[in-house]
Amino acid sequence: MSREIRVPYQNYEGKYSVRYIQPLSLSYKDTEWHGECWHLSGYDLDRNVKREFDLEKIIRGTVEFTLKSIGECAHDNKIDGIMNKINEVKF
């Protein structure tokens, strides 16, 4: 059973939006648009098309939307710092 998710996403122009997606797969691969990274492949319900989403940009969008929702400044330096800390985590 597929479920739809809403995710904040930063596009290639650096603009943020919330996307409504029906996930199809999650894989690490190299694509023309995003390069080598984790990709969420899914059906974009807002645009009625199958798309690839860079997972890091979904996480980045989540960080920005979270900062804004709790009333904190969401400037790029702060977001970059949080993203760097996330990337340092060893699993």
VEXDRENMI-117307 format. One record per residue (C-alpha): chain; x, y negated, z; residue number from 1. Coordinates in nm, 4 decimals. Layout:
<setors>
<setor chain="A" X="X" Y="Y" Z="Z" resi="NUM"/>
...
</setors>
This chain:
<setors>
<setor chain="A" X="0.0000" Y="0.0000" Z="0.0000" resi="1"/>
<setor chain="A" X="0.1404" Y="-0.3367" Z="-0.0990" resi="2"/>
<setor chain="A" X="0.1015" Y="-0.6405" Z="0.1205" resi="3"/>
<setor chain="A" X="0.1462" Y="-1.0011" Z="0.0298" resi="4"/>
<setor chain="A" X="0.3844" Y="-1.2248" Z="0.2225" resi="5"/>
<setor chain="A" X="0.4295" Y="-1.6004" Z="0.2374" resi="6"/>
<setor chain="A" X="0.7912" Y="-1.7132" Z="0.2395" resi="7"/>
<setor chain="A" X="0.9572" Y="-2.0546" Z="0.2364" resi="8"/>
<setor chain="A" X="1.1939" Y="-2.0647" Z="-0.0590" resi="9"/>
<setor chain="A" X="1.4616" Y="-2.3026" Z="-0.1890" resi="10"/>
<setor chain="A" X="1.4741" Y="-2.3123" Z="-0.5699" resi="11"/>
<setor chain="A" X="1.7743" Y="-2.3771" Z="-0.7942" resi="12"/>
<setor chain="A" X="1.7147" Y="-2.7546" Z="-0.7701" resi="13"/>
<setor chain="A" X="1.7312" Y="-2.7408" Z="-0.3897" resi="14"/>
<setor chain="A" X="1.3563" Y="-2.8026" Z="-0.3521" resi="15"/>
<setor chain="A" X="1.1594" Y="-2.6087" Z="-0.0938" resi="16"/>
<setor chain="A" X="0.8162" Y="-2.4555" Z="-0.1312" resi="17"/>
<setor chain="A" X="0.6168" Y="-2.1735" Z="0.0225" resi="18"/>
<setor chain="A" X="0.5755" Y="-1.8765" Z="-0.2140" resi="19"/>
<setor chain="A" X="0.3042" Y="-1.6126" Z="-0.1924" resi="20"/>
<setor chain="A" X="0.4689" Y="-1.2830" Z="-0.2980" resi="21"/>
<setor chain="A" X="0.3735" Y="-0.9181" Z="-0.3301" resi="22"/>
<setor chain="A" X="0.7101" Y="-0.7450" Z="-0.2662" resi="23"/>
<setor chain="A" X="0.8117" Y="-0.4642" Z="-0.5006" resi="24"/>
<setor chain="A" X="1.1732" Y="-0.3898" Z="-0.4037" resi="25"/>
<setor chain="A" X="1.4763" Y="-0.5154" Z="-0.2138" resi="26"/>
<setor chain="A" X="1.8185" Y="-0.4489" Z="-0.3669" resi="27"/>
<setor chain="A" X="2.1741" Y="-0.5768" Z="-0.3885" resi="28"/>
<setor chain="A" X="2.2583" Y="-0.6605" Z="-0.7487" resi="29"/>
<setor chain="A" X="2.3955" Y="-0.9152" Z="-0.9920" resi="30"/>
<setor chain="A" X="2.1512" Y="-1.1244" Z="-1.1954" resi="31"/>
<setor chain="A" X="2.1882" Y="-1.4128" Z="-1.4376" resi="32"/>
<setor chain="A" X="1.9982" Y="-1.6547" Z="-1.2131" resi="33"/>
<setor chain="A" X="2.1274" Y="-1.5656" Z="-0.8655" resi="34"/>
<setor chain="A" X="2.4570" Y="-1.3857" Z="-0.9158" resi="35"/>
<setor chain="A" X="2.5583" Y="-1.0993" Z="-0.6878" resi="36"/>
<setor chain="A" X="2.3401" Y="-1.0957" Z="-0.3772" resi="37"/>
<setor chain="A" X="2.0385" Y="-0.9366" Z="-0.2101" resi="38"/>
<setor chain="A" X="1.7247" Y="-0.9788" Z="-0.4198" resi="39"/>
<setor chain="A" X="1.3602" Y="-0.9480" Z="-0.3315" resi="40"/>
<setor chain="A" X="1.1794" Y="-0.8416" Z="-0.6449" resi="41"/>
<setor chain="A" X="0.8114" Y="-0.9191" Z="-0.6323" resi="42"/>
<setor chain="A" X="0.5023" Y="-1.0453" Z="-0.7992" resi="43"/>
<setor chain="A" X="0.4718" Y="-1.4223" Z="-0.7499" resi="44"/>
<setor chain="A" X="0.0997" Y="-1.4602" Z="-0.6855" resi="45"/>
<setor chain="A" X="0.1155" Y="-1.8399" Z="-0.7222" resi="46"/>
<setor chain="A" X="0.2574" Y="-1.8181" Z="-1.0741" resi="47"/>
<setor chain="A" X="0.1192" Y="-1.4779" Z="-1.1801" resi="48"/>
<setor chain="A" X="0.4565" Y="-1.3363" Z="-1.2826" resi="49"/>
<setor chain="A" X="0.7142" Y="-1.0815" Z="-1.1575" resi="50"/>
<setor chain="A" X="1.0225" Y="-1.2629" Z="-1.0238" resi="51"/>
<setor chain="A" X="1.3513" Y="-1.2123" Z="-0.8461" resi="52"/>
<setor chain="A" X="1.4088" Y="-1.4097" Z="-0.5249" resi="53"/>
<setor chain="A" X="1.7508" Y="-1.4611" Z="-0.3650" resi="54"/>
<setor chain="A" X="1.7032" Y="-1.3324" Z="-0.0092" resi="55"/>
<setor chain="A" X="1.9509" Y="-1.5868" Z="0.1305" resi="56"/>
<setor chain="A" X="1.7377" Y="-1.8705" Z="-0.0090" resi="57"/>
<setor chain="A" X="1.4308" Y="-1.7232" Z="0.1604" resi="58"/>
<setor chain="A" X="1.6219" Y="-1.7194" Z="0.4897" resi="59"/>
<setor chain="A" X="1.7485" Y="-2.0741" Z="0.4285" resi="60"/>
<setor chain="A" X="1.3938" Y="-2.1907" Z="0.3595" resi="61"/>
<setor chain="A" X="1.2777" Y="-2.0239" Z="0.6814" resi="62"/>
<setor chain="A" X="1.5486" Y="-2.2068" Z="0.8791" resi="63"/>
<setor chain="A" X="1.4497" Y="-2.5458" Z="0.7329" resi="64"/>
<setor chain="A" X="1.0759" Y="-2.4924" Z="0.7840" resi="65"/>
<setor chain="A" X="1.1389" Y="-2.3748" Z="1.1423" resi="66"/>
<setor chain="A" X="1.3481" Y="-2.6818" Z="1.2268" resi="67"/>
<setor chain="A" X="1.0834" Y="-2.9122" Z="1.0845" resi="68"/>
<setor chain="A" X="0.8004" Y="-2.7335" Z="1.2645" resi="69"/>
<setor chain="A" X="0.9699" Y="-2.7740" Z="1.6039" resi="70"/>
<setor chain="A" X="1.0430" Y="-3.1405" Z="1.5378" resi="71"/>
<setor chain="A" X="1.4175" Y="-3.1140" Z="1.4811" resi="72"/>
<setor chain="A" X="1.6165" Y="-3.2798" Z="1.2054" resi="73"/>
<setor chain="A" X="1.6596" Y="-3.0392" Z="0.9141" resi="74"/>
<setor chain="A" X="1.9543" Y="-3.2003" Z="0.7338" resi="75"/>
<setor chain="A" X="2.1756" Y="-2.9842" Z="0.5136" resi="76"/>
<setor chain="A" X="2.4725" Y="-2.9818" Z="0.7547" resi="77"/>
<setor chain="A" X="2.2605" Y="-2.8345" Z="1.0338" resi="78"/>
<setor chain="A" X="2.1049" Y="-2.5764" Z="0.8025" resi="79"/>
<setor chain="A" X="2.4514" Y="-2.4854" Z="0.6651" resi="80"/>
<setor chain="A" X="2.5796" Y="-2.4378" Z="1.0212" resi="81"/>
<setor chain="A" X="2.2936" Y="-2.2029" Z="1.1084" resi="82"/>
<setor chain="A" X="2.3382" Y="-2.0101" Z="0.7825" resi="83"/>
<setor chain="A" X="2.7121" Y="-1.9722" Z="0.8523" resi="84"/>
<setor chain="A" X="2.6353" Y="-1.8324" Z="1.1986" resi="85"/>
<setor chain="A" X="2.3863" Y="-1.5867" Z="1.0481" resi="86"/>
<setor chain="A" X="2.6498" Y="-1.4743" Z="0.7946" resi="87"/>
<setor chain="A" X="2.9012" Y="-1.4154" Z="1.0765" resi="88"/>
<setor chain="A" X="2.6759" Y="-1.1639" Z="1.2530" resi="89"/>
<setor chain="A" X="2.8129" Y="-0.8102" Z="1.2291" resi="90"/>
<setor chain="A" X="2.5625" Y="-0.5249" Z="1.2210" resi="91"/>
</setors>
